Amino acid sequence: MPQDIALPRSSLSGSTVLRTRKVSADRTLRWLLWACVFASLGLLVLYPLIWLIMGSFQTAMGEWTLGHYEEVFSSYYLNLLWDSLWFTFLATVVAMALGVPMAWAVARTDMPGKSLFRAASAVTFVLPPLFQAMAFVFIFQPNAGLLNLLFDDLFGVKPFDIFTFSGLVLVTALGAYPQSFLLVDSALRSMDPALEEAATTVGASRWRVLRSITLPLVLPSILTGMNLTAIHNLVVFGPPAVIGIPANIYVMATQIYVELSTFPPRLEFTAALSILFLGFAAILLTFQLFVLRRRSFSTIVGKGMRPREIPLGPWRWAAFALCGALVFTALLFPAAILVSISLSKVWTNWFQLDNFTIAHYVQVLFVHSRTLDSIANTLILALVTVASTLSAGLVIAYIIVKTRHRARQILNYLSFIPYSIPGAVFTVGVILAFIRPPFVLYGTLGILAACYFARFLPFAIQPLSAALRQIDNSLLEAGRVAGAGWWRTTRRITLPLLKFSVLSTVLLVFVACLREVVSAILLAAPNTETMMVSAFRLWEEGAVQETAALMVVLLVLVLVFFTVARSVIGNRLYD
């Protein structure tokens, strides 16, 4: 009988086979994550957007028409658009002028109280623009404002009037400056100071170093802050509603809300009106991409580094005073007003000791049962939105910045569109998309979560993209050369270097969910109200003190979240 022929051994060793399987699994995980992100954007962004565009060409009866666009391009709405853009420009300039210098002082100088200013600036963003504006109205309204009453008693004059265009711009900017501050501060703390130290060694002045090296290297974060601040100011609802409408100053945000508040609501016309905002947002994003594509901004190169603090000498206390004045005006002052009103029987008598009461807290926490449900709904929505936007934002930012995928710029534009549209208008698209089969979500928390994900996803993508541009590709290539796959390289190298940007993203998205008003009002059912919806209803009913009490409860919840986020996320996620 013929002898058995021995089969040759495979040229692949067991370790090589195992490594090949790991690479295959790693590639499968990466493509699975990318597929989930593309599907989520398609369903939650593109699908409502399609319904929004279709609605702009239809009448209430479903007939096709161009009549809405003829009205949109009439002289009244074109003037309204110009007023909105001018208001947006001025508020953005003021906010950037406040946030960027303060970020430099906190991140790069020996000014005292830097941790306090960081925490205070983060909390400032928590104050909903609607009720931050309300606090200033209580103080500076021309007749019954508290400071006007005080000046009238002392000097016989009432010098303050918040119901002006300048008052609207200043109040809006005070609520918007933390976006630029958080982003620029994060970039400055993460930046390698070697170039600055080299320039100083050869005799360059501090001003020249700042102008020629520091500012150009943090340009991605500055542009990101400018874009987000401009879009925020364009669509913000609170100050224009509380300050602008009584002064007969209308911008697009308040005009759209008026159109949607009529009976029957002009859903199709507001859809047409929103198209104007798409062009403005596209110009902003295109400008940012044009600037960033022309130069390299890699400033994190993998070696230990600690930016050297610039000694200010006696000017350190002047810087402290200026930053303290900003924090007091933007945060402490409005918060103190809200607290005092919530504890007052009559809010105009807040200096009298017998005027204090806790009855308003009892009302909102125990008597009004809907407020307890609204607190639970708010926390659920905020946590779900933070988890979903952070996960999707990391993947999208990585695709945009660190890959050559053909669809990366489409992802960038598509994810940025929902926030460029006024919240009320995009919410109309969400209603039209998810009020009918096959996705019937109206009246549930699911439709709120879907809308929040789409609207606040840019809060995650833009900061993370700016931070990823500062990470040199050599670090990621070194991980791959050492045998680490995509997921391990991301977990062990990329995420630790994104520590401050991830924390800033979590805070931004969380507080954005807490302070959202218009989308929540249009989407919430009686059993799905959020805290802001409940507060807005109380304000409409004239319950000023109860509204303030509910807002104080919200601030306490957010302060607790800040403490937990800094201890858990800051210490454990990147160990």
Backbone torsions as a table, in degrees:
resi	resn	phi	psi	omega
1	MET	NA	141.7	179.2
2	PRO	-67.0	144.2	179.8
3	GLN	-75.3	152.0	177.5
4	ASP	-65.1	138.1	178.8
5	ILE	-91.0	122.8	-179.4
6	ALA	-72.8	129.2	177.6
7	LEU	-76.7	140.3	178.8
8	PRO	-66.6	145.0	177.5
9	ARG	-70.2	150.3	177.8
10	SER	-65.9	141.8	178.6
11	SER	-70.8	-12.0	179.6
12	LEU	-90.0	126.1	175.7
13	SER	-76.8	167.6	-179.8
14	GLY	-62.0	-38.3	-179.5
15	SER	-67.5	-36.0	179.3
16	THR	-67.0	-41.4	177.5
17	VAL	-61.2	-43.1	179.8
18	LEU	-63.5	-40.5	179.5
19	ARG	-65.8	-38.6	178.4
20	THR	-63.6	-40.4	178.3
21	ARG	-64.9	-39.5	178.9
22	LYS	-64.4	-41.3	178.6
23	VAL	-63.2	-42.1	178.7
24	SER	-63.7	-43.7	178.5
25	ALA	-64.5	-39.0	179.4
26	ASP	-64.2	-42.3	178.8
27	ARG	-65.6	-38.7	178.4
28	THR	-63.8	-42.2	178.4
29	LEU	-62.7	-42.4	-179.2
30	ARG	-63.1	-46.9	-179.4
31	TRP	-69.0	-30.4	176.2
32	LEU	-65.8	-43.6	177.0
33	LEU	-62.1	-44.0	179.7
34	TRP	-63.4	-40.1	179.3
35	ALA	-64.2	-41.0	178.5
36	CYS	-62.7	-40.5	180.0
37	VAL	-65.6	-46.3	178.5
38	PHE	-61.0	-42.0	179.9
39	ALA	-65.8	-40.4	179.5
40	SER	-63.7	-44.4	178.4
41	LEU	-64.8	-38.1	178.8
42	GLY	-63.2	-43.0	-176.2
43	LEU	-78.2	-43.0	-170.5
44	LEU	-95.0	-16.0	179.6
45	VAL	-116.0	-56.3	-174.6
46	LEU	-69.5	-40.8	-177.9
47	TYR	-62.1	-50.8	175.0
48	PRO	-63.2	-33.5	-179.6
49	LEU	-65.4	-37.9	177.2
50	ILE	-62.1	-45.0	178.0
51	TRP	-64.7	-34.9	178.3
52	LEU	-64.3	-44.8	-179.8
53	ILE	-67.1	-42.8	178.6
54	MET	-61.2	-40.3	-179.7
55	GLY	-64.6	-29.2	-179.1
56	SER	-68.9	-16.9	179.1
57	PHE	-105.8	12.4	-177.1
58	GLN	-124.2	153.4	171.3
59	THR	-86.5	175.5	178.6
60	ALA	-62.5	-22.3	179.2
61	MET	-91.1	1.2	178.0
62	GLY	90.1	8.1	179.2
63	GLU	-85.9	146.4	-178.9
64	TRP	-78.3	138.9	-176.3
65	THR	-159.0	157.1	172.0
66	LEU	-109.9	8.2	-176.1
67	GLY	-62.3	-33.2	-179.9
68	HIS	-64.5	-39.8	-179.2
69	TYR	-71.3	-32.1	174.7
70	GLU	-62.0	-39.0	178.0
71	GLU	-72.4	-37.9	-179.9
72	VAL	-60.5	-38.8	-177.7
73	PHE	-92.4	20.6	171.8
74	SER	-76.4	166.0	-174.7
75	SER	-61.6	-36.1	-177.8
76	TYR	-62.8	-47.9	-175.6
77	TYR	-76.8	-28.2	174.2
78	LEU	-67.6	-41.0	174.8
79	ASN	-64.4	-38.0	177.5
80	LEU	-64.1	-39.0	176.9
81	LEU	-64.0	-43.3	178.5
82	TRP	-61.6	-44.8	177.9
83	ASP	-60.5	-38.5	179.9
84	SER	-66.7	-42.8	179.9
85	LEU	-67.1	-39.6	178.3
86	TRP	-65.4	-43.0	176.0
87	PHE	-61.9	-42.9	179.4
88	THR	-63.1	-44.0	-179.5
89	PHE	-61.5	-48.9	-177.5
90	LEU	-65.6	-44.0	179.7
91	ALA	-64.7	-35.8	178.4
92	THR	-69.0	-42.8	178.8
93	VAL	-60.5	-45.4	179.7
94	VAL	-65.0	-42.8	-179.9
95	ALA	-63.6	-43.1	178.0
96	MET	-66.9	-38.3	178.4
97	ALA	-64.9	-26.0	175.9
98	LEU	-85.5	-43.1	-171.4
99	GLY	-78.4	-42.7	-174.8
100	VAL	-68.4	-49.8	176.6
101	PRO	-60.7	-37.4	178.5
102	MET	-65.6	-37.9	177.4
103	ALA	-62.8	-41.5	178.4
104	TRP	-64.2	-43.6	-179.7
105	ALA	-63.6	-39.4	-178.2
106	VAL	-73.8	-39.1	-173.7
107	ALA	-85.0	-29.0	-168.5
108	ARG	-124.3	1.0	-179.3
109	THR	-118.8	173.6	178.9
110	ASP	-93.9	23.1	177.5
111	MET	-59.4	135.0	179.3
112	PRO	-73.3	161.3	174.2
113	GLY	75.8	25.3	-174.3
114	LYS	-67.8	-40.7	178.6
115	SER	-62.6	-37.5	178.4
116	LEU	-64.1	-42.1	-178.8
117	PHE	-69.0	-35.8	176.5
118	ARG	-63.0	-48.2	-179.3
119	ALA	-64.6	-41.5	-178.9
120	ALA	-65.7	-38.4	179.0
121	SER	-67.6	-36.4	176.7
122	ALA	-65.9	-41.7	-179.5
123	VAL	-69.7	-31.1	179.6
124	THR	-56.8	-37.7	-179.5
125	PHE	-67.1	-17.8	178.6
126	VAL	-69.3	-35.5	-176.8
127	LEU	-60.0	114.7	179.0
128	PRO	-59.6	135.3	-178.8
129	PRO	-55.3	-33.8	-178.8
130	LEU	-60.1	-47.5	-174.4
131	PHE	-90.4	-19.3	168.2
132	GLN	-64.9	-43.2	176.1
133	ALA	-63.7	-37.5	179.3
134	MET	-62.1	-39.5	178.7
135	ALA	-61.6	-42.5	178.9
136	PHE	-69.0	-31.7	176.8
137	VAL	-64.8	-41.1	178.1
138	PHE	-59.5	-31.1	-176.3
139	ILE	-90.3	-42.3	-167.2
140	PHE	-112.4	8.8	176.4
141	GLN	-65.4	146.9	-165.3
142	PRO	-64.9	-30.4	-174.4
143	ASN	-103.6	-53.8	-174.3
144	ALA	-104.4	8.3	178.1
145	GLY	-61.0	141.6	-174.1
146	LEU	-61.9	-42.0	178.5
147	LEU	-70.6	-33.7	175.3
148	ASN	-65.5	-39.7	176.2
149	LEU	-64.2	-39.8	178.9
150	LEU	-64.9	-45.3	178.7
151	PHE	-67.2	-31.6	178.6
152	ASP	-66.7	-39.9	178.7
153	ASP	-69.1	-36.3	-175.0
154	LEU	-85.6	-43.0	-171.4
155	PHE	-123.7	-5.1	178.5
156	GLY	76.7	20.5	178.8
157	VAL	-133.2	156.6	174.2
158	LYS	-123.2	88.5	-168.1
159	PRO	-82.5	-13.5	-170.6
160	PHE	-101.7	142.6	175.3
161	ASP	-147.2	105.0	-177.9
162	ILE	-76.0	-19.2	-174.5
163	PHE	-85.6	63.2	176.8
164	THR	-136.3	166.8	178.7
165	PHE	-65.5	-40.7	177.9
166	SER	-64.9	-38.2	176.2
167	GLY	-63.2	-40.0	178.0
168	LEU	-63.6	-43.0	-179.7
169	VAL	-64.9	-45.9	-177.1
170	LEU	-65.4	-44.1	-179.8
171	VAL	-64.7	-40.9	178.1
172	THR	-63.7	-43.8	-179.3
173	ALA	-64.8	-37.7	179.4
174	LEU	-63.4	-31.3	177.2
175	GLY	-83.8	-14.8	-174.8
176	ALA	-103.5	-16.3	-173.9
177	TYR	-63.1	-29.2	-178.1
178	PRO	-60.3	-26.0	179.9
179	GLN	-61.9	-50.0	178.9
180	SER	-68.4	-36.5	-179.6
181	PHE	-62.6	-48.4	-176.9
182	LEU	-62.9	-41.4	-177.5
183	LEU	-70.8	-45.9	-178.0
184	VAL	-70.5	-38.5	177.4
185	ASP	-61.2	-42.5	178.2
186	SER	-62.4	-42.4	-179.7
187	ALA	-66.7	-41.0	-179.1
188	LEU	-66.5	-36.3	-180.0
189	ARG	-73.5	-26.9	-177.8
190	SER	-90.4	-9.4	-171.9
191	MET	-80.2	139.3	176.1
192	ASP	-69.0	122.6	-177.1
193	PRO	-84.3	6.6	-174.4
194	ALA	-60.6	-41.6	-179.1
195	LEU	-65.2	-40.5	178.3
196	GLU	-64.3	-42.9	-180.0
197	GLU	-65.8	-37.1	178.1
198	ALA	-64.8	-41.9	179.3
199	ALA	-65.4	-38.7	178.1
200	THR	-65.5	-37.4	-179.2
201	THR	-62.2	-37.6	-178.1
202	VAL	-86.3	7.4	171.5
203	GLY	102.6	7.3	179.3
204	ALA	-69.9	141.2	178.4
205	SER	-73.5	162.9	179.7
206	ARG	-61.8	-38.8	179.7
207	TRP	-64.1	-41.5	-179.6
208	ARG	-68.0	-38.9	176.4
209	VAL	-61.2	-44.4	-180.0
210	LEU	-63.1	-42.9	-175.4
211	ARG	-76.3	-36.9	-171.6
212	SER	-96.2	-21.6	-174.7
213	ILE	-122.4	-56.6	-172.3
214	THR	-63.7	-55.4	-177.1
215	LEU	-62.1	-43.8	177.1
216	PRO	-61.0	-34.3	-178.1
217	LEU	-73.2	-28.1	178.0
218	VAL	-98.7	14.8	179.4
219	LEU	-56.9	-38.6	177.6
220	PRO	-57.5	-43.3	-179.7
221	SER	-70.1	-35.5	178.2
222	ILE	-65.7	-44.5	178.7
223	LEU	-65.9	-38.2	177.3
224	THR	-63.1	-45.9	177.5
225	GLY	-61.7	-39.1	178.4
226	MET	-63.9	-44.7	-179.4
227	ASN	-62.8	-49.4	-178.5
228	LEU	-65.1	-38.2	179.1
229	THR	-67.0	-41.6	179.5
230	ALA	-64.3	-44.3	179.4
231	ILE	-65.4	-41.0	177.1
232	HIS	-57.8	-46.6	-178.0
233	ASN	-69.5	-30.0	179.8
234	LEU	-68.7	-36.6	-173.8
235	VAL	-107.4	-0.8	-177.1
236	VAL	-61.4	143.3	-173.9
237	PHE	-110.6	-36.0	-170.9
238	GLY	-59.4	-65.1	-179.4
239	PRO	-57.9	-43.8	177.3
240	PRO	-61.8	-30.9	-179.5
241	ALA	-77.3	-44.5	-174.6
242	VAL	-81.0	-35.8	-176.7
243	ILE	-102.8	-42.6	-173.5
244	GLY	-71.5	-47.3	-175.7
245	ILE	-61.7	-47.2	176.2
246	PRO	-60.0	-28.5	179.0
247	ALA	-89.4	5.1	-177.8
248	ASN	60.8	35.8	176.4
249	ILE	-111.2	110.5	-176.3
250	TYR	-110.5	139.5	169.7
251	VAL	-121.5	177.2	-174.4
252	MET	-60.6	-38.9	-176.6
253	ALA	-60.2	-47.1	-179.7
254	THR	-72.3	-34.2	178.3
255	GLN	-64.3	-41.3	179.3
256	ILE	-65.1	-41.4	178.2
257	TYR	-62.0	-38.7	177.3
258	VAL	-63.4	-42.6	179.7
259	GLU	-62.4	-37.6	-179.7
260	LEU	-78.5	-19.4	-178.0
261	SER	-87.7	-10.6	178.2
262	THR	-71.3	165.7	177.1
263	PHE	-122.7	121.6	-5.4
264	PRO	-74.6	153.3	-179.4
265	PRO	-64.5	142.9	-177.8
266	ARG	-90.3	70.8	-176.4
267	LEU	-63.5	-45.0	-175.6
268	GLU	-68.7	-38.3	179.4
269	PHE	-68.0	-40.9	178.2
270	THR	-65.2	-30.2	174.8
271	ALA	-63.8	-41.4	177.7
272	ALA	-67.4	-38.6	-179.6
273	LEU	-64.1	-30.8	-177.3
274	SER	-70.2	-20.8	-178.8
275	ILE	-61.6	-30.9	178.4
276	LEU	-61.4	-34.1	-177.9
277	PHE	-73.1	-27.3	179.8
278	LEU	-63.0	-41.2	179.6
279	GLY	-64.0	-40.8	179.7
280	PHE	-64.6	-45.3	179.5
281	ALA	-65.6	-37.4	179.3
282	ALA	-64.6	-36.0	177.9
283	ILE	-65.3	-43.9	179.0
284	LEU	-60.8	-47.6	-177.2
285	LEU	-68.0	-38.8	178.8
286	THR	-64.2	-39.8	177.7
287	PHE	-62.4	-43.6	178.9
288	GLN	-62.3	-46.0	-178.9
289	LEU	-65.1	-36.7	178.9
290	PHE	-63.0	-43.2	-179.2
291	VAL	-69.2	-44.1	-175.3
292	LEU	-70.1	-30.0	-176.6
293	ARG	-72.7	-18.1	-173.0
294	ARG	-89.1	-7.2	-178.3
295	ARG	-155.2	166.4	-178.7
296	SER	-97.0	142.0	-179.7
297	PHE	-125.3	23.4	-179.6
298	SER	-69.8	118.2	-179.1
299	THR	-128.0	-3.3	176.4
300	ILE	-111.4	115.5	-170.7
301	VAL	-120.6	8.9	169.6
302	GLY	98.7	-3.8	178.9
303	LYS	-101.7	156.9	179.7
304	GLY	-61.7	139.2	-176.8
305	MET	-155.1	150.6	176.4
306	ARG	-147.9	111.1	-177.4
307	PRO	-56.9	133.5	180.0
308	ARG	-78.5	134.4	179.6
309	GLU	-76.7	138.9	178.6
310	ILE	-87.7	120.6	178.9
311	PRO	-71.9	128.5	179.9
312	LEU	-99.0	-8.4	-179.1
313	GLY	65.0	-137.6	-180.0
314	PRO	-66.7	-17.9	-179.9
315	TRP	-73.1	-11.1	-179.7
316	ARG	-63.0	-33.2	179.1
317	TRP	-77.9	-28.5	173.7
318	ALA	-67.2	-42.0	176.1
319	ALA	-62.8	-41.0	177.9
320	PHE	-61.0	-42.0	-179.6
321	ALA	-65.3	-41.2	-179.6
322	LEU	-66.1	-46.5	178.3
323	CYS	-64.9	-38.0	177.6
324	GLY	-64.2	-38.2	177.7
325	ALA	-64.2	-39.0	178.5
326	LEU	-65.2	-45.8	179.8
327	VAL	-63.4	-40.4	179.2
328	PHE	-62.8	-44.5	-176.8
329	THR	-70.3	-39.1	-174.4
330	ALA	-85.8	-28.8	-173.6
331	LEU	-120.6	-60.6	-171.3
332	LEU	-65.6	-41.0	-178.9
333	PHE	-63.9	-55.2	177.6
334	PRO	-61.9	-38.6	179.7
335	ALA	-63.4	-41.1	178.4
336	ALA	-62.9	-37.7	178.6
337	ILE	-64.4	-45.3	179.7
338	LEU	-62.0	-43.5	179.7
339	VAL	-63.4	-45.1	-178.0
340	SER	-64.5	-40.0	179.3
341	ILE	-67.2	-38.6	-179.4
342	SER	-66.8	-21.4	-179.0
343	LEU	-104.3	12.8	-175.0
344	SER	-111.0	139.3	172.2
345	LYS	-71.5	-45.6	175.1
346	VAL	-126.4	117.6	-168.5
347	TRP	-69.0	-21.6	177.9
348	THR	-78.8	-7.6	179.2
349	ASN	-111.5	40.6	-170.2
350	TRP	-71.1	-13.6	-179.9
351	PHE	-85.5	-7.8	-177.3
352	GLN	-90.4	133.7	-175.3
353	LEU	-66.7	-34.1	-178.4
354	ASP	-79.2	6.6	-178.5
355	ASN	-94.6	-4.6	-175.4
356	PHE	-85.6	142.7	179.7
357	THR	-157.3	154.7	174.4
358	ILE	-109.2	12.5	-176.5
359	ALA	-61.9	-32.2	-177.9
360	HIS	-69.5	-33.2	175.1
361	TYR	-68.9	-37.5	176.3
362	VAL	-62.3	-39.2	-179.8
363	GLN	-62.9	-48.9	-173.4
364	VAL	-77.2	-26.0	-176.7
365	LEU	-96.0	-22.0	-174.4
366	PHE	-128.8	-41.9	-176.7
367	VAL	-77.3	-48.0	178.3
368	HIS	-84.7	97.0	-176.4
369	SER	-64.8	-25.3	-177.6
370	ARG	-66.6	-25.5	-178.6
371	THR	-70.1	-33.9	177.3
372	LEU	-65.4	-44.5	176.2
373	ASP	-62.7	-36.7	-179.1
374	SER	-67.4	-33.9	177.0
375	ILE	-64.4	-45.6	179.0
376	ALA	-63.5	-44.4	178.7
377	ASN	-61.2	-39.6	-179.4
378	THR	-63.5	-46.4	-178.9
379	LEU	-65.2	-41.2	178.9
380	ILE	-61.9	-48.2	-179.5
381	LEU	-62.9	-41.2	-178.4
382	ALA	-65.2	-44.8	-178.7
383	LEU	-67.5	-41.6	178.2
384	VAL	-64.0	-41.3	-179.4
385	THR	-68.2	-40.8	177.7
386	VAL	-60.5	-47.7	-178.5
387	ALA	-63.5	-43.3	-175.8
388	SER	-72.9	-44.2	-178.4
389	THR	-70.4	-36.4	178.9
390	LEU	-66.8	-43.7	179.3
391	SER	-63.9	-49.9	179.8
392	ALA	-67.5	-37.5	-179.3
393	GLY	-63.4	-39.1	177.6
394	LEU	-62.8	-44.1	-179.3
395	VAL	-66.8	-45.7	-178.0
396	ILE	-66.5	-43.6	178.8
397	ALA	-61.7	-38.5	178.2
398	TYR	-64.6	-43.5	179.3
399	ILE	-63.0	-42.0	-176.5
400	ILE	-67.9	-42.4	-170.4
401	VAL	-94.0	-41.4	-168.3
402	LYS	-107.5	6.3	177.1
403	THR	-128.5	170.1	175.2
404	ARG	-110.0	26.3	-178.5
405	HIS	-59.6	135.3	-175.4
406	ARG	-62.4	-26.7	-175.4
407	ALA	-93.4	10.0	-172.5
408	ARG	-66.5	-39.7	179.7
409	GLN	-73.4	-31.8	174.4
410	ILE	-63.3	-41.7	176.0
411	LEU	-59.3	-42.3	-178.4
412	ASN	-62.2	-49.9	-179.9
413	TYR	-65.1	-44.5	-174.9
414	LEU	-64.3	-42.0	-178.8
415	SER	-72.4	-22.8	-177.6
416	PHE	-88.1	-19.2	-174.4
417	ILE	-60.8	-46.9	-174.1
418	PRO	-58.4	-35.9	-179.5
419	TYR	-79.0	-17.9	177.4
420	SER	-77.7	-17.4	177.4
421	ILE	-92.4	140.6	175.6
422	PRO	-51.4	139.3	-175.3
423	GLY	-54.2	-39.7	-179.5
424	ALA	-64.0	-36.4	-176.8
425	VAL	-73.7	-46.7	177.7
426	PHE	-62.1	-33.6	177.9
427	THR	-63.6	-33.0	175.0
428	VAL	-60.9	-43.0	176.4
429	GLY	-62.3	-38.8	177.4
430	VAL	-63.2	-42.2	178.9
431	ILE	-62.4	-47.5	-179.3
432	LEU	-62.5	-32.3	-176.9
433	ALA	-80.0	-37.3	-170.9
434	PHE	-112.8	21.2	174.6
435	ILE	-101.3	-0.6	-175.1
436	ARG	-134.8	160.4	176.3
437	PRO	-61.6	151.1	8.5
438	PRO	-90.9	1.6	-177.7
439	PHE	-120.4	86.5	-179.3
440	VAL	-95.9	99.6	-178.5
441	LEU	-118.0	-6.4	-174.3
442	TYR	-62.5	136.6	-178.8
443	GLY	89.9	3.7	179.7
444	THR	-120.3	165.0	174.2
445	LEU	-66.2	-21.9	-179.8
446	GLY	-60.3	-39.3	-178.9
447	ILE	-70.4	-33.4	174.6
448	LEU	-66.5	-42.8	179.0
449	ALA	-63.8	-39.8	178.5
450	ALA	-64.2	-43.4	179.9
451	CYS	-66.8	-43.1	179.5
452	TYR	-63.1	-41.7	179.6
453	PHE	-58.6	-48.1	-177.6
454	ALA	-67.1	-41.5	-174.8
455	ARG	-73.9	-33.7	-173.2
456	PHE	-104.8	3.9	176.9
457	LEU	-60.1	-37.2	176.4
458	PRO	-59.3	-27.4	177.4
459	PHE	-62.6	-24.7	177.4
460	ALA	-93.4	-42.7	-173.8
461	ILE	-67.3	-47.0	-173.4
462	GLN	-65.0	-49.6	177.7
463	PRO	-64.0	-40.2	-179.2
464	LEU	-68.6	-35.5	176.5
465	SER	-64.6	-43.2	178.7
466	ALA	-62.3	-39.7	179.7
467	ALA	-69.8	-38.9	179.4
468	LEU	-65.4	-31.0	177.6
469	ARG	-66.1	-21.6	-179.6
470	GLN	-86.5	-8.9	179.7
471	ILE	-91.9	118.3	-178.2
472	ASP	-66.6	138.9	-178.9
473	ASN	-62.9	-20.6	-179.3
474	SER	-63.7	-29.5	178.0
475	LEU	-66.1	-44.4	179.6
476	LEU	-68.9	-37.9	178.7
477	GLU	-66.4	-35.3	177.6
478	ALA	-63.7	-38.6	177.5
479	GLY	-64.3	-39.6	179.7
480	ARG	-69.8	-38.7	177.9
481	VAL	-62.2	-34.3	179.3
482	ALA	-75.8	-2.0	176.0
483	GLY	101.7	1.8	-179.9
484	ALA	-80.7	139.0	177.1
485	GLY	-79.9	-176.6	-177.7
486	TRP	-61.1	-46.0	-176.8
487	TRP	-66.8	-42.5	-179.3
488	ARG	-68.5	-38.9	176.2
489	THR	-61.8	-41.9	178.8
490	THR	-64.2	-43.6	-175.7
491	ARG	-72.7	-36.5	-173.2
492	ARG	-95.6	-20.8	-176.4
493	ILE	-118.2	-56.5	-172.6
494	THR	-66.7	-51.7	-176.6
495	LEU	-61.2	-44.4	177.4
496	PRO	-59.1	-34.9	179.1
497	LEU	-75.2	-14.4	178.5
498	LEU	-97.7	17.1	-171.4
499	LYS	-54.1	-54.7	-175.7
500	PHE	-68.8	-36.4	179.0
501	SER	-67.9	-38.2	177.2
502	VAL	-64.0	-44.4	179.7
503	LEU	-63.2	-42.9	177.2
504	SER	-62.3	-39.3	178.8
505	THR	-63.7	-44.0	178.6
506	VAL	-58.8	-45.8	-179.1
507	LEU	-65.2	-43.7	-178.5
508	LEU	-62.8	-46.7	-177.7
509	VAL	-67.9	-40.7	-178.4
510	PHE	-61.3	-49.3	-177.5
511	VAL	-72.2	-28.5	175.0
512	ALA	-62.7	-38.2	176.6
513	CYS	-66.1	-39.8	-176.9
514	LEU	-66.7	-36.9	-172.5
515	ARG	-96.3	0.4	-179.3
516	GLU	-65.6	132.0	-175.8
517	VAL	-116.6	-58.0	-167.4
518	VAL	-65.2	-50.1	-179.3
519	SER	-60.6	-41.8	-179.3
520	ALA	-64.6	-38.7	-179.5
521	ILE	-65.6	-41.4	-177.3
522	LEU	-75.7	-24.3	-175.1
523	LEU	-103.6	-22.8	-172.4
524	ALA	-73.8	136.7	170.2
525	ALA	-94.3	171.8	-179.7
526	PRO	-54.7	-30.7	-179.0
527	ASN	-97.7	4.1	-179.9
528	THR	-125.4	24.9	178.5
529	GLU	-67.3	145.2	172.9
530	THR	-97.4	174.7	179.8
531	MET	-61.9	-38.9	-179.7
532	MET	-67.3	-35.9	176.9
533	VAL	-65.7	-45.6	178.2
534	SER	-61.3	-42.6	179.3
535	ALA	-64.2	-41.1	179.9
536	PHE	-65.1	-39.1	177.6
537	ARG	-64.3	-42.4	177.7
538	LEU	-62.4	-39.3	179.1
539	TRP	-65.1	-42.1	178.0
540	GLU	-62.7	-32.5	179.5
541	GLU	-79.0	-3.3	179.4
542	GLY	86.5	8.4	179.7
543	ALA	-86.1	75.5	-173.4
544	VAL	-64.8	-47.1	-177.5
545	GLN	-65.9	-37.8	178.4
546	GLU	-68.5	-35.9	175.0
547	THR	-61.8	-46.0	178.8
548	ALA	-62.8	-39.0	179.4
549	ALA	-63.3	-42.0	179.1
550	LEU	-65.8	-35.6	178.2
551	MET	-69.0	-34.8	176.4
552	VAL	-65.6	-40.1	175.6
553	VAL	-59.9	-42.1	178.5
554	LEU	-62.0	-41.8	179.6
555	LEU	-64.0	-38.2	177.8
556	VAL	-63.6	-43.4	178.0
557	LEU	-60.4	-40.5	-179.1
558	VAL	-69.3	-38.7	177.2
559	LEU	-61.8	-39.5	176.0
560	VAL	-62.8	-42.0	178.7
561	PHE	-62.5	-42.6	178.3
562	PHE	-57.2	-43.6	-178.1
563	THR	-64.5	-45.1	179.9
564	VAL	-66.3	-42.0	-177.8
565	ALA	-62.5	-43.2	-178.6
566	ARG	-68.4	-33.9	-178.7
567	SER	-81.3	-41.1	-176.4
568	VAL	-83.4	-55.1	-177.1
569	ILE	-67.7	-42.5	-175.8
570	GLY	-68.8	-28.7	-172.8
571	ASN	-106.0	-23.8	-171.3
572	ARG	-111.7	-33.8	-171.3
573	LEU	-64.0	-29.5	-172.8
574	TYR	-113.5	15.1	178.0
575	ASP	-67.7	NA	NA
